Amino acid sequence: MVCSTSHRPNIWIPSSRYLAHNDGAHTPKVVVIDDNLAREVFPGQDPIGRRIKYGDNDKPKILEIVGIVGHVRHVSLDEAYPVRQQFYIPMTQAPDDYLAQALRQTTVVIRAGGNPANVSHAVRAKLTQLDSTLPIFDVRTYDRVVKDDTEVRRFTASLLGVFAGVALFLAAIGIYGVLSYTVEQRTHEIGVRLALGARGSAVVRMIVLQAMRTVGVGLAIGVAAALALTRYLNSMLYGVRSWDPLVFVAITGLLGGVALLASYLPARRATRIDPMIALRYE
């Protein structure tokens, strides 16, 4: 029996245990609480062995805490849902009024190996054998549950990914075009340097370094802006960091490589022409 949703890091206490099959109607009433409830009610303490009240105020049941588990998101992976506490009690110890309400719609979770479809057929057959009038619906694998819950978020992320790819392509073309044009404009300067005895490799290195300094400043500003904006993506992600070092390094390296080619190729091409022709170049 569970109450509500969200997520926090798990707590594990050595004396903690799960509910067992021998926790029945005639044994001491027990409860397993989640780490959110443990932090709120027993901050800095060991809750195992403590007792809590549950049920009507007139006739509350006294439950002994025997275990602590991690918080579970029952409704959605979205952080927009309020964080609440959860607790678990054996079905055999649940109050009759609560049990009657809970049994109107019960979710059964089964862990099994092999093909999930085969397991679902066997479960349907067994439940039908027990009660042919029992409705069975919404049979899904865990992967399907997560996929359905994140469908809108995945579509939005895919759309952003397409736009980001187009923006990256345009940025690469823009850097190449601007630097190529800038280097071509310096063909006259290159001719003068070559006529005065400068080596072609030294001229190319000088032009590339000057271009890469400008590109480096732009990349530094871009990375800083991207890091500042990643926090706005956290609401769209689950189980993934919005700041991925590999992505930042890869994109920076790609743009830097494009800028390097955009400055090197035209400069190298200009140093191969005759200095007199370069001097007459307009």
BELTA-V543775 format. One record per pair of residues at least 12 apart in sequence whose ideal C-beta (glycine too) atoms are under 10 Angstrom apart, sorted by the first residue. I is the first residue (numbers start at 1). GAP is how many residues later the second one is. D is the distance in whole Angstrom. If there is no record, write none. Layout:
((I	GAP	D) (I	GAP	D))
This chain:
((1	18	10) (1	30	9) (1	53	10) (1	85	10) (1	86	8) (1	87	6) (1	88	5) (1	89	8) (1	90	7) (1	92	9) (1	93	5) (1	94	10) (1	97	7) (1	98	8) (1	101	6) (2	32	9) (2	70	7) (2	72	6) (2	84	5) (2	85	7) (2	86	6) (2	87	9) (2	100	9) (2	105	9) (3	31	9) (3	34	9) (3	71	9) (3	81	7) (3	82	7) (3	83	5) (3	84	6) (3	85	9) (4	30	9) (4	32	9) (4	67	9) (4	68	9) (4	69	9) (4	70	7) (4	71	8) (4	77	9) (4	78	8) (4	79	8) (4	80	4) (4	81	7) (4	82	6) (4	83	10) (5	31	10) (5	66	8) (5	67	7) (5	68	5) (5	69	5) (5	70	5) (5	71	7) (5	72	10) (5	73	10) (5	76	5) (5	77	8) (5	78	7) (5	79	6) (5	80	10) (5	81	8) (6	28	9) (6	30	7) (6	65	6) (6	66	8) (6	67	6) (6	68	9) (6	69	9) (6	70	10) (6	71	10) (6	72	10) (6	73	7) (6	75	6) (6	76	7) (6	77	4) (6	78	7) (6	79	9) (6	80	9) (7	27	10) (7	28	10) (7	29	9) (7	63	8) (7	64	5) (7	65	8) (7	66	6) (7	70	8) (7	72	8) (7	76	8) (7	231	9) (7	232	10) (8	26	8) (8	27	5) (8	28	6) (8	30	10) (8	31	8) (8	62	7) (8	63	5) (8	75	8) (9	26	7) (9	61	7) (9	62	9) (10	24	9) (10	25	6) (10	58	8) (10	59	7) (10	60	4) (10	61	8) (11	22	10) (11	23	9) (11	24	4) (11	25	10) (11	27	6) (11	28	8) (11	36	9) (11	57	5) (11	58	8) (11	59	7) (11	60	10) (12	23	9) (12	55	10) (12	56	7) (12	57	9) (12	58	9) (13	25	9) (13	33	6) (13	34	8) (13	35	6) (13	54	8) (13	55	6) (14	32	10) (14	34	9) (15	31	8) (15	33	5) (15	34	8) (15	51	9) (15	52	9) (15	53	10) (16	16	8) (16	17	10) (16	22	10) (16	30	9) (16	31	9) (16	32	6) (16	49	9) (16	50	7) (16	51	4) (16	52	5) (16	53	8) (17	13	9) (17	15	8) (17	31	9) (17	49	5) (17	50	5) (17	51	10) (18	14	6) (18	48	8) (18	49	6) (18	51	8) (18	70	9) (19	12	9) (19	13	6) (19	47	8) (19	48	7) (19	50	10) (19	69	6) (19	70	8) (19	71	5) (19	72	9) (19	73	10) (19	74	9) (20	46	9) (20	47	10) (20	70	8) (21	69	9) (21	71	9) (22	68	9) (22	70	10) (23	43	8) (23	66	9) (23	67	4) (23	68	10) (23	69	7) (23	70	7) (24	66	7) (24	67	10) (24	68	5) (24	69	7) (25	65	9) (25	66	10) (25	67	5) (25	68	6) (25	69	10) (26	66	9) (26	67	10) (27	63	9) (27	65	9) (27	66	8) (28	34	9) (28	35	9) (28	36	6) (28	38	9) (28	65	9) (29	22	9) (29	25	8) (29	32	6) (29	33	6) (29	34	5) (29	35	7) (29	60	8) (29	61	9) (29	64	5) (29	65	10) (30	33	6) (30	34	5) (30	35	8) (30	36	5) (30	37	8) (30	58	9) (30	59	7) (30	60	7) (30	63	7) (31	19	10) (31	20	9) (31	21	7) (31	23	7) (31	30	9) (31	31	10) (31	32	4) (31	33	7) (31	34	6) (31	35	7) (31	36	8) (31	56	5) (31	57	7) (31	58	5) (31	59	9) (31	62	9) (32	31	10) (32	33	7) (32	34	6) (32	35	4) (32	36	7) (32	37	6) (32	54	9) (32	55	7) (32	56	4) (32	57	8) (32	58	9) (33	14	7) (33	15	10) (33	17	9) (33	19	8) (33	30	9) (33	32	6) (33	33	9) (33	34	8) (33	35	6) (33	36	8) (33	52	7) (33	53	7) (33	54	5) (33	55	8) (34	33	10) (34	34	7) (34	35	6) (34	36	7) (34	37	5) (34	38	7) (34	50	9) (34	51	6) (34	52	4) (34	53	7) (34	54	8) (35	12	10) (35	33	6) (35	34	7) (35	35	6) (35	36	6) (35	50	9) (35	51	9) (36	34	9) (36	35	5) (36	47	6) (36	48	7) (36	49	5) (36	50	7) (37	15	9) (37	28	9) (37	31	9) (37	34	9) (37	47	9) (37	48	4) (37	49	7) (37	50	6) (38	12	10) (38	27	8) (38	30	5) (38	31	10) (38	33	10) (38	47	9) (39	29	10) (39	32	10) (39	46	9) (40	43	10) (40	45	6) (41	24	9) (41	44	8) (42	23	9) (42	26	10) (46	19	10) (46	22	9) (47	18	5) (47	19	10) (47	20	9) (47	21	6) (48	16	9) (48	17	6) (48	18	7) (48	19	7) (48	20	7) (49	15	7) (49	16	7) (49	17	8) (50	13	10) (50	14	8) (50	15	5) (51	12	6) (51	13	5) (51	14	7) (52	12	8) (52	13	7) (52	35	8) (54	33	8) (54	35	7) (54	39	10) (54	40	10) (54	41	8) (54	44	9) (55	39	10) (55	40	5) (55	42	9) (55	43	8) (56	39	8) (56	41	9) (59	36	9) (61	28	9) (61	32	8) (61	33	9) (61	34	7) (63	24	8) (63	26	7) (63	30	8) (65	22	9) (67	21	8) (69	17	8) (69	18	10) (69	19	7) (70	16	10) (71	12	8) (71	13	9) (71	14	8) (71	15	6) (72	14	6) (72	16	10) (73	76	9) (73	165	9) (74	12	8) (74	33	9) (75	74	9) (76	73	6) (76	74	9) (76	162	10) (77	68	10) (77	69	7) (77	72	6) (77	73	6) (77	76	8) (77	160	10) (77	161	5) (77	162	8) (78	71	8) (78	72	9) (78	74	10) (78	75	8) (78	157	8) (78	158	10) (78	160	8) (79	155	8) (79	156	7) (79	159	8) (80	155	8) (91	12	9) (91	15	9) (105	30	10) (105	32	9) (105	33	10) (106	28	10) (107	31	9) (108	15	7) (108	19	9) (108	28	9) (108	31	10) (109	33	8) (109	36	10) (110	12	10) (110	13	6) (110	32	10) (111	31	9) (116	23	9) (116	24	9) (116	25	5) (116	26	9) (116	27	9) (116	28	9) (117	22	9) (117	24	9) (119	20	10) (119	22	9) (120	16	9) (120	19	5) (120	20	9) (120	21	9) (121	18	10) (123	13	8) (123	16	8) (124	12	6) (124	15	8) (146	92	9) (146	93	10) (149	89	9) (150	86	10) (150	87	10) (150	88	7) (150	89	10) (152	84	10) (153	82	9) (153	83	6) (153	84	8) (153	85	8) (154	82	10) (156	80	6) (157	76	9) (157	79	6) (157	80	8) (157	83	10) (160	73	9) (160	76	8) (164	87	9) (168	83	7) (168	86	7) (168	87	8) (168	90	10) (171	47	10) (171	51	9) (171	80	9) (171	83	9) (171	84	6) (171	87	8) (172	82	7) (172	83	7) (172	85	9) (172	86	4) (172	87	9) (172	89	10) (172	90	9) (173	85	8) (173	89	10) (174	84	9) (174	88	10) (175	36	10) (175	40	7) (175	43	8) (175	44	10) (175	80	6) (175	81	9) (175	82	10) (175	83	5) (175	84	5) (175	85	10) (175	86	9) (175	87	6) (175	88	9) (176	82	6) (176	83	8) (176	85	7) (176	86	4) (176	87	9) (176	89	9) (176	90	10) (177	85	8) (178	33	10) (178	36	10) (178	37	10) (178	81	9) (178	84	8) (178	85	10) (179	28	10) (179	29	9) (179	32	5) (179	33	9) (179	35	8) (179	36	8) (179	79	9) (179	80	6) (179	81	9) (179	82	9) (179	83	4) (179	84	5) (179	85	9) (179	86	9) (179	87	8) (179	88	9) (180	31	10) (180	81	9) (180	82	5) (180	83	8) (180	85	7) (180	86	5) (180	87	10) (180	89	10) (181	81	9) (181	85	8) (182	25	9) (182	28	9) (182	29	7) (182	32	9) (182	80	9) (182	81	8) (182	84	8) (182	85	10) (183	21	10) (183	24	6) (183	25	9) (183	27	10) (183	28	7) (183	79	8) (183	80	6) (183	81	9) (183	82	8) (183	83	4) (183	84	5) (183	85	9) (183	86	9) (183	87	7) (184	82	5) (184	83	9) (184	85	9) (184	86	7) (184	97	9) (185	81	10) (185	96	10) (186	17	9) (186	21	7) (186	24	9) (186	80	9) (186	81	8) (186	84	7) (186	92	10) (186	95	10) (187	79	8) (187	80	9) (187	82	9) (187	83	5) (187	84	10) (187	86	8) (187	90	9) (187	91	6) (187	92	9) (187	94	5) (187	95	9) (188	82	9) (188	90	7) (188	91	7) (188	92	9) (188	93	5) (188	94	8) (189	14	9) (189	18	9) (189	81	9) (189	89	9) (189	90	10) (189	92	10) (190	13	6) (190	14	9) (190	16	10) (190	17	8) (190	76	10) (190	77	7) (190	79	10) (190	80	5) (190	81	6) (190	83	9) (190	85	9) (190	88	6) (190	89	10) (190	91	9) (191	12	10) (191	79	8) (191	80	9) (191	82	8) (191	83	8) (191	84	5) (191	85	8) (191	86	7) (191	87	3) (191	88	4) (191	89	8) (191	90	7) (192	83	8) (192	86	8) (192	87	7) (193	13	8) (193	14	10) (193	78	9) (193	82	9) (193	85	9) (194	76	9) (194	77	7) (194	78	10) (194	79	9) (194	80	9) (194	81	4) (194	82	10) (194	84	7) (194	85	9) (195	79	10) (195	80	4) (195	81	8) (195	83	8) (195	84	6) (196	79	9) (197	78	10) (198	73	9) (198	77	10) (199	72	9) (200	67	9) (200	68	8) (200	70	9) (200	71	4) (200	72	7) (201	67	9) (201	70	8) (202	69	10) (203	64	7) (203	65	9) (203	67	8) (203	68	6) (204	59	9) (204	60	7) (204	61	10) (204	62	10) (204	63	5) (204	64	5) (204	65	10) (204	66	9) (204	67	6) (205	59	9) (205	62	9) (206	61	9) (207	56	6) (207	57	8) (207	59	9) (207	60	4) (207	61	9) (207	63	9) (207	64	9) (208	51	9) (208	52	7) (208	53	10) (208	54	10) (208	55	5) (208	56	5) (208	59	6) (208	60	9) (209	54	9) (210	53	8) (210	57	10) (211	48	7) (211	49	8) (211	51	8) (211	52	4) (211	53	9) (211	55	10) (211	56	8) (212	44	8) (212	47	6) (212	48	7) (212	51	7) (212	52	10) (214	45	9) (214	49	9) (215	40	8) (215	41	7) (215	43	9) (215	44	4) (215	45	8) (215	47	9) (215	48	8) (216	36	10) (216	40	8) (216	43	9) (218	37	8) (218	41	9) (219	32	9) (219	33	6) (219	34	10) (219	36	6) (219	37	6) (219	40	8) (220	32	9) (222	26	10) (222	29	9) (222	30	8) (222	33	8) (223	25	6) (223	26	10) (223	28	9) (223	29	6) (226	17	9) (226	21	9) (226	22	7) (226	25	8) (226	26	10) (227	15	10) (227	16	7) (227	21	8) (229	13	9) (230	12	4) (230	13	5) (230	14	9) (230	18	9) (231	12	9))
